[in-house]
């Protein structure tokens, strides 16, 4: 049996005018700023007008650690949102925007797949409404103003060796990780070592996704620490006087984007920090707005639950006053077999033994999510090669963990394939059984927060950090930043910092390479192992297969 590709399915979509999609949530045409006929931004006036509404139910979709076998977290998010609408619920989904780096690298698009997609797929995976470009420009404006201030006399007495604000671009480019700028003589400024991060790792991205208003955005931007003086006094974005201009650049980007699923249900797509190097959640503005206009909101957090869900709970929910009512944990039989030691080339053959072995990864994620006081349902994202015995093995294992697993066929059947999941999730959320609480208190010392995540979520024996890092954390605590949550940056492929260590490893250590204070975003970034904040392209990047065909259509984007 042959199947259409994701982009072919998206191309055949019967899209409705975006005004009709907005009307489903009570958003009138006057409160939509259209970008063509199928996407729009929601006005701040409308967002302000619904703040008195009661919140709907919040459902988080997360997953096991990603494998080359595929999991389909965004696909399941879209499928569940469509499924809830199918059974008569007023539901909306909230997902992140796609970064160009992974699209042209190895991950591909971020709009779902099969018959559980958000459209327009090509626009979403390319420039969309320009939000990422605005974030990149605002970030680099600050970079330019720092160097310009130093060039024109440096009245703030910035130590050029202690400028901590790097530059960004929304593309994977390992050659830019570490660079020296301002070479070429006096006219070009003072040479110094710096580098580039990918835009999704920018603190500006994190701030946009956590800010609750333009005033809050400007305040947070002003709080960014960009450099230090020789006597270690911090210099902020506000000191450089860049916060006002950056806010102007981000004015439109702050407004959530509204699009639709293949089944013409509303989808908010806004913001896009990675979960392996940032906090991995869509914007608070989008989620909080959706909760005011829909009875059920399905959102996702990036990569596995050890990264995205942990940060959703400990950072986003803590900062925004949100509390999830249910968590859906996505897994596949294929991924269970790969965690059980089966090579990717052999995943098509039935192997119940490998499933049973690989389910340890799933079990740990279930336990971790439950530790936040939230009920968990496992969604088995169906592949055509799955056998009844393999599905039964996953279901049986999940029962031993005190949860239930539901087979989902949304990739092939759309909402018809998620009716059972939607019905169960709605029942759980309506029961009010969630008793959400973050993993640690605000007043816990920063290093102990790191240890809490490493030991409770990753099941590590210890955190390895040298005296310089520990002293830096103590200095930040003395400066009044000890109450901040920590944002762990590590590989997404394993509970450990070794991407090749699958399953549910024990007895490992978490080495901390660097810590960064994101004072504007309101967290401390903890960089572990070999994770990079500027990824590189793979040996065969996806961009080699992306082109326009003879009919003027995009090919190779998935």
C-alpha positions, 0 to 999 in steps of 0.5 A, a space after each residue: 500500500 502506498 501512502 502520500 507524503 506529508 507535504 502531498 497531504 498538506 497540499 491537498 488540504 481543504 483550508 478554510 479562511 482564517 476568519 472562519 477558524 477564528 470564529 470557532 474561538 470567538 475571535 472576530 475578523 477585526 481582531 485578526 491580522 491576516 498573513 494571506 488567507 490561511 494564517 493570522 496574528 491575534 491582536 493584543 486587544 482581543 487577548 486583553 478582552 478575554 482575560 476575565 474568562 475562566 481557564 479551560 483544561 490544559 493537556 501536555 503531550 510529551 514523549 519518550 527519548 527520541 530515537 531514529 525510529 520516530 515517535 510523532 509527538 507533534 503528530 499526536 498533539 494535532 491528532 488529539 486536538 482533532 480527536 477532542 473536537 471530533 467527540 464534541 469538545 471545544 479544543 485548540 492546540 498550541 505548538 511551537 514554530 519551526 526553526 530553519 536549522 533542523 528543517 534544513 538539517 536532519 529533523 525535518 518540519 514541525 507541523 505534524 505528519 500524515 493526516 494529523 498536520 497543521 497547515 499551511 505546512 510549507 509556510 510554517 516550516 519556512 519563514 511563517 510570519 517572520 517571528 524568528 527573523 524579528 527575534 534574530 534581529 532584536 538579539 543581534 541589535 543588542 550585540 551590535 550596540 554592545 560593541 558600538 558602546 565599547 568603540 565609542 568610549 566605553 563609558 560603562 567600563 565594560 571589560 571586553 573579555 567579559 562580554 557574555 552576549 553572543 550573536 545568533 542566526 536561525 541555521 545550523 553552522 558549526 563554523 560560527 560556534 567560536 569566532 573572533 570579531 572586529 579584526 582589521 584595525 582601529 576602524 573595526 573596533 576592539 578584537 574579542 573572542 565570541 561566537 554564535 548560537 542558533 536563534 532558538 537558544 537565544 534568551 530573547 526567544 525565551 523571553 518572548 515565550 515567557 512574557 505576558 505583555 509588551 511591558 513585561 517583554 520590555 522589562 525582561 529584555 532590560 534585565 538581560 545581563 550582557 557583560 561585566 566590568 573589570 570589578 565584575 559589576 553586571 551590565 544589562 541591556 537596559 544600561 546599553 539602552 537597547 531594550 526599547 528598540 528591541 521591544 519595537 522589533 518584537 512588537 508584532 512577534 509577540 502576537 500569537 499566530 493562528 492557523 488550522 489543522 487539516 480538519 479545520 480546527 484552530 491551532 496557535 503556533 508561537 515561539 520555538 525554543 529547543 528543549 535540549 538547549 532552552 526551555 522547549 515550550 511554546 509561548 505563554 501568550 499563546 497557551 494562556 490565550 487558548 485557555 481563555 477561549 477553548 475548553 481543552 488546550 493541547 500543547 506539547 513540550 520538546 523532545 523527551 519528558 526528561 527535557 521538555 516536560 520537566 521544563 514545562 513543569 518547572 519553568 513554564 508552569 511555575 512562571 505563568 501560574 499554569 497547571 496541567 490537568 493530564 499528560 499524554 506520553 507518546 511512544 511507539 513499538 518501533 522505539 521500544 524495540 530500538 531501546 531494547 537493542 534492535 538496529 533500525 534496519 531490523 525494526 520491521 520484524 516482530 520482537 516482543 522480547 525487545 519491546 519488553 526490554 525497551 519499555 524501561 525507558 517508557 516506564 521511567 518517563 511515566 514515573 517522572 511525570 507522575 512525580 509532578 502530581 499529574 495523571 499520565 496516559 500513554 499514546 501508542 503512535 501506530 506504525 503499519 509494521 506494528 503487530 498485535 503482540 507488540 502492541 499488547 506487550 506495551 499495553 501490559 507493561 504500562 498497566 504495571 506502571 499504574 497507567 494505561 496505553 491507548 493505540 492511536 492511528 491519527 497519522 493514517 486516519 486523522 481524528 478517527 484514529 484518536 477518538 479513544 484517546 480523546 475520550 479518555 483524556 477528556 474524562 481524566 481532565 474533567 475528573 480533577 484528579 491532578 495535584 500539580 506541584 513543581 519538582 523543587 522549591 524556589 528557595 532551594 540553592 541553585 546547585 541543589 536544584 541541578 542535583 534534584 533534576 539529575 538524580 530524580 529525573 535522570 537517575 544520575 548518581 552525581 553531578 560533576 561541576 568544578 569549583 569555578 562553576 560552583 562559585 559562579 552559582 554562589 555569586 549569582 545567589 548572593 546577587 539575588 538570583 538564587 530563586 530562579 529555576 534551572 534550565 538543563 541543556 543536554 542531549 535529548 537522546 538519553 537520560 544521561 549525557 551520553 546520546 548512545 546510552 538508551 533505555 533507563 540507565 543508572 549509575 551515571 554522572 552528569 558533568 556540567 560544562 558551563 552555566 549561563 545566567 538568563 536574568 531576563 528570561 528568569 532561569 539559569 542555563 546549565 550546559 551538560 556534557 557535549 551539547 552545543 548551543 549552535 548545532 551543525 549540519 549532518 553529513 547529508 543535510 535535508 537541504 540537499 533534497 529541498 527544491 522547487 519542482 516544474 510546477 513551482 511547488 516545494 519538494 523535499 520539505 517534510 
